[in-house]
Amino acid sequence: LWRGYVQDATTSATEKEEEARVPVAKVVLSPWTGRRHQLRVHLSRVAGCPILGDVAYTKGTVDRGAVGSRMCLHAKELVIPLIGGQIHTFTARDPFVVDGDSIQLDNFC
């Protein structure tokens, strides 16, 4: 969906700007089963691209805490089927704002 960079939260302000950037990609995922950690495991172990900030599934990578203390995983929409055939849909705004070749995390991470 989008590829670019995010500012590394673990580097100091005196380091070169290019060295303080972590390459990232913004993707849209649709889980099938709802199994615990399904998206995290598949991205890390199958695709080889763990979710930014996911310390459980990024062992050995250099960007484990690149964005601070939160994992950059966001549910854009949640659809819950109810008994009786009703469906409740919850939608949230996108906290990942694309700005040129960088992404702003808009108070998310």
C-alpha positions in Angstrom: 0.0 0.0 0.0 2.8 2.4 0.9 6.6 2.2 1.6 8.8 4.8 3.2 10.4 5.7 6.5 9.6 6.5 10.1 11.8 8.5 12.5 13.7 6.1 15.0 12.7 7.0 18.6 15.9 5.2 19.9 18.4 7.6 18.3 19.6 10.9 19.6 18.8 14.3 18.0 22.5 14.7 17.1 22.7 11.7 14.8 22.4 12.1 11.1 18.8 12.3 10.0 19.3 9.5 7.4 20.7 7.1 10.1 17.7 7.8 12.4 15.2 6.6 9.8 13.7 3.1 9.8 12.3 1.7 6.5 8.6 0.7 6.9 5.6 -0.4 4.8 1.9 0.3 5.4 -0.2 -2.7 4.5 -3.8 -3.8 4.7 -4.4 -7.2 6.3 -7.6 -9.2 6.6 -7.4 -12.0 9.2 -9.2 -15.2 8.4 -9.6 -17.1 11.6 -9.1 -14.6 14.4 -6.5 -16.8 16.0 -4.4 -15.1 18.6 -1.3 -13.3 17.2 -2.3 -14.5 13.6 -1.2 -11.4 11.8 1.9 -10.9 14.0 3.2 -14.4 13.5 2.5 -14.5 9.7 4.2 -11.2 9.1 7.2 -12.0 11.2 7.8 -15.7 10.5 6.3 -16.2 7.1 6.8 -12.9 5.3 10.0 -11.9 7.3 8.6 -8.4 7.9 7.5 -8.0 11.6 5.2 -5.3 12.7 7.1 -2.2 13.8 7.4 -2.1 17.6 6.4 -5.7 18.1 9.1 -6.8 20.6 7.7 -10.4 20.9 8.2 -11.3 17.2 11.2 -9.1 16.3 14.0 -10.9 18.1 17.3 -10.1 16.5 16.2 -7.2 14.4 17.7 -3.7 14.9 14.4 -1.8 14.9 12.7 -3.5 17.9 11.9 -0.3 19.7 12.2 2.2 16.9 8.9 3.9 17.4 8.8 3.9 21.2 6.8 1.7 23.5 3.8 0.7 21.3 3.3 -1.8 18.5 2.1 -0.2 15.2 -0.9 -2.4 14.6 -4.2 -0.7 14.0 -7.7 -2.0 13.4 -9.3 0.2 10.8 -12.6 -1.6 11.0 -14.2 -4.2 13.3 -17.3 -6.0 12.2 -19.2 -8.0 14.9 -22.1 -10.3 13.9 -24.7 -10.5 16.6 -27.4 -13.1 17.5 -30.5 -12.4 15.4 -28.6 -11.4 12.3 -27.6 -7.9 13.2 -24.1 -6.6 12.5 -22.3 -3.9 14.4 -19.5 -2.2 12.5 -16.9 0.1 14.2 -14.6 2.2 12.1 -11.6 4.2 13.3 -9.6 6.9 11.5 -6.1 6.0 10.2 -3.4 7.1 12.7 -0.6 6.6 10.1 -0.4 9.8 8.1 1.7 9.7 5.0 3.9 12.8 4.5 6.0 12.4 1.4 8.4 9.5 2.0 7.9 9.6 5.8 5.0 8.4 7.9 3.8 10.4 10.9 2.4 8.3 13.7 -0.2 10.9 14.9 -0.1 10.1 18.6 -0.4 6.3 18.0 3.0 4.9 18.9 
